[in-house]
Amino acid sequence: MISGGSGYTGAGLTPDISSPTDGRPLLKWAGGKRQLLPVLRGVYPARFGRYFEPFAGSAAVFFDLFARGRLRCGADLTDHNADLIACYEAVRDEPEAVLQELASLADGHSRGGGAHYYAVRAAFNRLRLEGTSRNGSAPVRAAMFLYLNRTGYNGLYRLNASGAFNVPAGRYARPRICDPSLLRAASAVMHASGVTLRVGRFEDAAADAQPGDFLYFDPPYAPLSTTAAFTTYTASGFGADEQRRLRDTVVALHQRGCHVLVSNSSAALAVDLYLDAVRQTRGGLQLWSVPARRAINSRGDRRGPVRELILTSVAPGWPATLDVVSLG
């Protein structure tokens, strides 16, 4: 548990994160939580109603909860990224059509490499402007999204100031672009779980949560440095004001009787905001520092162990002695 400020005492906890992961997600994603799942499982509520993931991304926690039989009241996946939600909708509703288009893109990549990538990127940006449903283009657009995700630099999704997807090609010798079993499994999970998919802000998703529901927030991380700000997943970005609004939303949800879980970087801004959340709830929310691995940096030698923050309303089930927060 992180402590700080007047009257706060406590020490950080280093839980084991080496155990294997179940429920493989469909997408690679900047800040994806697959490697952190063994930690997050320690703060899943024992019982909860509907599950909400307002920053869906790769939806790693959603797929993990389903694999563990924990989604008994359905799920709501929301993201401000319309391309992401359109992809999930097409995979859920038209998996075979998406697979057919994706296989064609994979064949083109094997023959054209980087040149093929940039041609698809340009076509994807044109198609985005036309809309998802124009001329039955939803499976085509979803396949392009998946192709760019598998072959672009570090699986990033990034928009420029004009709102165009501008991630450069990655350096992969043999990327696995078309994985029929994984895509069909993801489609089946979304059908079986009764998932609701929607484009929206995190506040929109939170507004529908009822007491006893479980919400996991995985926002674009507060940057640790001025060169580490990978927050431009939509044209509007996600800055300090949005981080503060998220903190306020999480406090309100906790006071409403919801189970809440938040992950973020250990940037000073996030530490200050979440310590304030602990104070506002008089320890009802707990803040922990856990080890993780930085996966995205322009220099490979700067990727490595870091610490991330876990803000939770659930007492951790990690095998360790919990430190007590003193409100002083």
C-alpha positions as CSV (number, residue, x, y, z in Angstrom):
1,M,0.0,0.0,0.0
2,I,1.4,3.4,-0.9
3,S,1.3,6.0,1.7
4,G,2.1,9.7,1.7
5,G,1.1,13.1,3.0
6,S,0.3,14.1,6.5
7,G,-0.7,11.3,8.8
8,Y,-0.2,8.4,6.3
9,T,2.0,5.4,7.0
10,G,2.6,2.1,5.2
11,A,4.8,0.2,2.8
12,G,4.6,-1.1,-0.8
13,L,3.7,-4.7,-1.5
14,T,5.4,-6.8,-4.2
15,P,3.1,-9.7,-5.1
16,D,4.1,-12.5,-7.4
17,I,3.2,-11.9,-11.0
18,S,4.8,-15.0,-12.5
19,S,1.8,-17.3,-12.7
20,P,0.3,-18.2,-16.1
21,T,-2.6,-16.3,-17.7
22,D,-6.0,-17.7,-18.9
23,G,-8.4,-16.1,-21.4
24,R,-6.1,-14.7,-24.1
25,P,-7.4,-11.4,-25.5
26,L,-7.8,-10.8,-29.2
27,L,-5.7,-7.7,-29.5
28,K,-2.3,-6.4,-28.6
29,W,-2.6,-3.1,-26.8
30,A,-0.4,-0.4,-25.4
31,G,-0.7,-0.9,-21.6
32,G,-2.6,-4.2,-22.0
33,K,-3.0,-6.0,-18.7
34,R,-2.2,-9.6,-19.6
35,Q,1.1,-9.7,-17.7
36,L,-0.5,-8.0,-14.7
37,L,-3.5,-10.3,-14.4
38,P,-2.0,-12.4,-11.5
39,V,-1.9,-9.2,-9.5
40,L,-5.4,-8.0,-10.5
41,R,-6.9,-11.4,-9.7
42,G,-6.0,-10.7,-6.1
43,V,-8.5,-7.8,-6.0
44,Y,-11.4,-9.2,-8.0
45,P,-14.5,-9.1,-5.7
46,A,-15.7,-12.4,-4.4
47,R,-19.2,-11.6,-5.7
48,F,-20.4,-8.9,-8.0
49,G,-23.2,-8.0,-10.3
50,R,-22.6,-6.7,-13.8
51,Y,-19.0,-6.1,-14.9
52,F,-17.9,-2.8,-16.5
53,E,-14.7,-2.0,-18.3
54,P,-14.9,1.7,-19.4
55,F,-11.4,1.7,-21.1
56,A,-11.9,-1.6,-23.0
57,G,-8.6,-1.7,-24.9
58,S,-7.7,-5.4,-25.2
59,A,-10.3,-6.2,-22.6
60,A,-7.8,-8.6,-20.9
61,V,-9.6,-8.5,-17.6
62,F,-13.0,-9.2,-19.3
63,F,-11.6,-12.2,-21.1
64,D,-10.0,-13.4,-17.9
65,L,-13.1,-13.1,-15.8
66,F,-15.1,-15.0,-18.4
67,A,-12.5,-17.8,-18.5
68,R,-12.8,-18.1,-14.8
69,G,-16.6,-18.3,-14.9
70,R,-17.0,-15.0,-13.0
71,L,-19.3,-13.1,-15.5
72,R,-22.7,-14.2,-14.3
73,C,-24.6,-10.9,-14.8
74,G,-23.2,-9.8,-18.1
75,A,-20.6,-7.2,-19.0
76,D,-20.3,-3.7,-20.5
77,L,-17.3,-2.8,-22.6
78,T,-17.0,0.9,-23.4
79,D,-14.2,2.8,-25.1
80,H,-13.8,6.3,-26.6
81,N,-12.1,4.6,-29.5
82,A,-14.8,4.1,-32.1
83,D,-12.5,1.9,-34.3
84,L,-11.9,-0.5,-31.4
85,I,-15.6,-0.9,-30.6
86,A,-16.4,-1.3,-34.3
87,C,-13.8,-4.1,-34.5
88,Y,-15.3,-5.9,-31.5
89,E,-18.8,-5.6,-32.9
90,A,-17.8,-7.1,-36.3
91,V,-15.9,-9.9,-34.6
92,R,-18.9,-10.7,-32.4
93,D,-21.5,-10.5,-35.2
94,E,-19.6,-11.5,-38.4
95,P,-16.5,-13.5,-37.4
96,E,-16.3,-15.5,-40.6
97,A,-16.5,-12.4,-42.8
98,V,-13.8,-10.8,-40.7
99,L,-11.6,-13.9,-41.0
100,Q,-12.0,-14.0,-44.8
101,E,-10.8,-10.4,-45.1
102,L,-8.0,-10.9,-42.6
103,A,-6.7,-13.9,-44.5
104,S,-6.5,-11.8,-47.6
105,L,-4.6,-9.0,-45.8
106,A,-2.2,-11.6,-44.3
107,D,-1.5,-12.9,-47.8
108,G,-0.8,-9.4,-49.1
109,H,1.6,-8.7,-46.2
110,S,3.6,-11.9,-47.0
111,R,4.1,-10.5,-50.5
112,G,4.3,-6.8,-49.9
113,G,5.6,-6.3,-46.3
114,G,5.9,-2.6,-45.3
115,A,4.6,-1.3,-48.6
116,H,1.4,-3.4,-48.1
117,Y,1.1,-2.1,-44.5
118,Y,1.1,1.6,-45.5
119,A,-1.4,0.9,-48.3
120,V,-3.7,-0.7,-45.9
121,R,-3.2,2.1,-43.4
122,A,-4.2,4.7,-46.0
123,A,-7.3,2.6,-47.0
124,F,-8.2,2.2,-43.3
125,N,-8.2,6.0,-42.8
126,R,-10.3,6.5,-45.8
127,L,-12.8,3.9,-44.7
128,R,-13.0,5.4,-41.2
129,L,-14.2,8.6,-42.7
130,E,-17.0,6.8,-44.6
131,G,-18.4,5.1,-41.5
132,T,-18.7,1.5,-40.4
133,S,-21.8,0.4,-42.2
134,R,-21.2,2.0,-45.6
135,N,-21.5,-0.8,-48.3
136,G,-21.3,-3.5,-45.7
137,S,-17.8,-2.4,-44.8
138,A,-17.8,-3.4,-41.1
139,P,-15.9,-6.7,-41.6
140,V,-13.4,-5.0,-43.9
141,R,-12.7,-2.3,-41.5
142,A,-12.4,-4.7,-38.6
143,A,-10.0,-6.9,-40.5
144,M,-7.8,-3.8,-41.3
145,F,-7.9,-2.8,-37.7
146,L,-6.7,-6.3,-36.7
147,Y,-4.0,-6.4,-39.4
148,L,-2.7,-3.0,-38.4
149,N,-2.7,-4.1,-34.7
150,R,-0.7,-7.2,-35.5
151,T,1.8,-5.5,-37.8
152,G,2.1,-1.9,-36.6
153,Y,4.8,-0.7,-34.2
154,N,4.4,-2.3,-30.8
155,G,0.7,-2.8,-31.4
156,L,0.0,0.9,-30.8
157,Y,-3.1,2.8,-31.7
158,R,-2.3,6.4,-32.2
159,L,-4.0,9.3,-34.0
160,N,-2.4,12.5,-35.2
161,A,-3.8,16.0,-34.7
162,S,-6.1,15.5,-37.8
163,G,-7.5,12.3,-36.3
164,A,-5.8,9.9,-38.7
165,F,-4.2,6.7,-37.6
166,N,-0.5,7.2,-38.1
167,V,1.4,4.3,-36.4
168,P,4.4,3.2,-38.5
169,A,5.0,-0.4,-39.6
170,G,6.6,-2.7,-37.0
171,R,9.6,-4.8,-37.5
172,Y,8.3,-8.4,-37.3
173,A,9.8,-11.2,-39.3
174,R,6.7,-13.4,-39.3
175,P,3.8,-11.7,-37.5
176,R,0.8,-14.0,-36.9
177,I,-1.9,-11.9,-38.5
178,C,-4.7,-14.4,-39.0
179,D,-5.5,-16.6,-36.0
180,P,-8.9,-18.2,-36.7
181,S,-9.2,-20.1,-33.4
182,L,-8.5,-17.0,-31.3
183,L,-10.9,-14.8,-33.3
184,R,-13.7,-17.3,-33.2
185,A,-13.2,-17.8,-29.5
186,A,-13.4,-14.1,-28.9
187,S,-16.6,-13.9,-30.9
188,A,-18.1,-16.8,-28.9
189,V,-17.1,-15.2,-25.5
190,M,-18.8,-11.9,-26.5
191,H,-22.0,-13.7,-27.4
192,A,-22.0,-16.0,-24.4
193,S,-21.2,-13.2,-21.9
194,G,-24.1,-11.0,-23.0
195,V,-21.6,-8.2,-23.5
196,T,-22.8,-4.7,-24.4
197,L,-20.3,-2.8,-26.6
198,R,-20.5,1.0,-26.9
199,V,-18.5,4.1,-27.8
200,G,-18.4,6.6,-25.0
201,R,-16.5,8.3,-22.2
202,F,-15.7,6.5,-18.9
203,E,-18.4,8.7,-17.2
204,D,-21.0,7.3,-19.5
205,A,-20.3,3.7,-18.5
206,A,-20.1,4.6,-14.8
207,A,-23.5,6.3,-14.9
208,D,-25.2,2.9,-15.5
209,A,-23.4,1.0,-12.6
210,Q,-25.5,-0.2,-9.7
211,P,-24.5,-1.0,-6.1
212,G,-22.6,-4.3,-6.2
213,D,-21.4,-4.0,-9.8
214,F,-17.7,-4.3,-10.5
215,L,-15.8,-1.6,-12.6
216,Y,-12.2,-1.9,-13.7
217,F,-10.6,1.3,-15.0
218,D,-7.5,1.0,-17.1
219,P,-7.0,4.6,-18.4
220,P,-4.2,5.9,-20.7
221,Y,-1.4,6.1,-18.1
222,A,-0.2,9.3,-16.6
223,P,3.2,9.7,-18.3
224,L,6.3,9.1,-16.2
225,S,8.2,11.6,-18.3
226,T,7.6,14.2,-21.1
227,T,8.7,11.6,-23.7
228,A,6.5,8.8,-22.4
229,A,3.1,10.3,-23.1
230,F,1.3,7.5,-25.0
231,T,-2.1,8.9,-24.4
232,T,-3.3,9.9,-27.9
233,Y,-5.7,7.0,-28.5
234,T,-8.3,9.4,-29.6
235,A,-8.0,12.8,-31.2
236,S,-8.9,14.5,-27.9
237,G,-6.2,12.7,-25.8
238,F,-6.3,12.0,-22.1
239,G,-4.5,14.5,-19.9
240,A,-4.4,15.8,-16.3
241,D,-8.0,17.0,-16.3
242,E,-9.3,13.7,-17.4
243,Q,-7.2,11.9,-14.8
244,R,-8.8,14.1,-12.1
245,R,-12.3,13.5,-13.4
246,L,-11.5,9.8,-13.3
247,R,-10.4,10.0,-9.7
248,D,-13.7,11.8,-8.8
249,T,-15.7,9.2,-10.7
250,V,-14.1,6.3,-8.9
251,V,-14.7,8.0,-5.5
252,A,-18.4,8.5,-6.3
253,L,-18.7,4.9,-7.5
254,H,-17.2,3.6,-4.2
255,Q,-19.6,5.8,-2.3
256,R,-22.5,4.4,-4.4
257,G,-21.6,0.9,-3.2
258,C,-19.8,-0.4,-6.4
259,H,-16.6,-2.5,-6.4
260,V,-13.9,-0.4,-8.1
261,L,-10.4,-1.2,-9.4
262,V,-8.0,1.2,-11.1
263,S,-4.5,0.7,-12.6
264,N,-2.2,3.5,-13.6
265,S,1.5,4.4,-13.8
266,S,3.4,5.5,-10.7
267,A,3.7,9.1,-12.0
268,A,3.5,11.8,-9.4
269,L,0.2,13.0,-10.7
270,A,-1.5,9.6,-10.3
271,V,0.1,9.1,-6.8
272,D,-1.3,12.5,-5.6
273,L,-4.7,11.9,-7.1
274,Y,-5.1,8.4,-5.7
275,L,-3.8,9.3,-2.3
276,D,-6.5,11.9,-2.2
277,A,-9.0,9.3,-3.1
278,V,-7.9,7.2,-0.1
279,R,-8.3,10.2,2.1
280,Q,-11.7,11.1,0.8
281,T,-13.0,7.6,1.5
282,R,-11.2,7.3,4.8
283,G,-9.3,4.2,3.7
284,G,-12.3,2.6,1.9
285,L,-10.1,2.7,-1.2
286,Q,-6.6,1.3,-0.8
287,L,-3.6,2.2,-2.9
288,W,-0.8,-0.3,-3.7
289,S,2.4,-0.2,-5.7
290,V,3.1,-3.4,-7.8
291,P,5.9,-4.4,-10.1
292,A,5.2,-4.5,-13.9
293,R,7.2,-4.4,-17.1
294,R,7.4,-1.4,-19.4
295,A,6.6,-2.8,-22.9
296,I,6.7,0.5,-24.9
297,N,9.7,2.7,-25.4
298,S,11.4,3.9,-28.5
299,R,14.6,2.4,-27.1
300,G,14.6,-1.3,-26.3
301,D,17.2,-0.8,-23.5
302,R,14.7,1.4,-21.6
303,R,12.0,-1.3,-21.4
304,G,12.1,-3.1,-18.2
305,P,10.7,-3.3,-14.6
306,V,8.7,-0.4,-13.4
307,R,6.1,0.1,-10.6
308,E,2.4,0.6,-11.3
309,L,-0.4,1.8,-9.0
310,I,-3.5,-0.3,-8.1
311,L,-6.4,1.6,-6.4
312,T,-9.0,-0.8,-5.1
313,S,-12.0,-1.1,-2.9
314,V,-11.3,-4.8,-2.3
315,A,-8.8,-5.9,0.3
316,P,-6.1,-7.7,-1.7
317,G,-5.9,-11.5,-1.5
318,W,-2.2,-11.6,-2.1
319,P,-0.2,-13.8,0.3
320,A,1.3,-11.1,2.3
321,T,0.8,-9.1,5.5
322,L,-1.3,-6.1,4.7
323,D,-0.1,-2.7,6.0
324,V,-2.7,-0.6,7.7
325,V,-3.4,2.9,6.5
326,S,-3.5,5.4,9.3
327,L,-5.7,8.4,8.8
328,G,-3.8,10.2,11.5
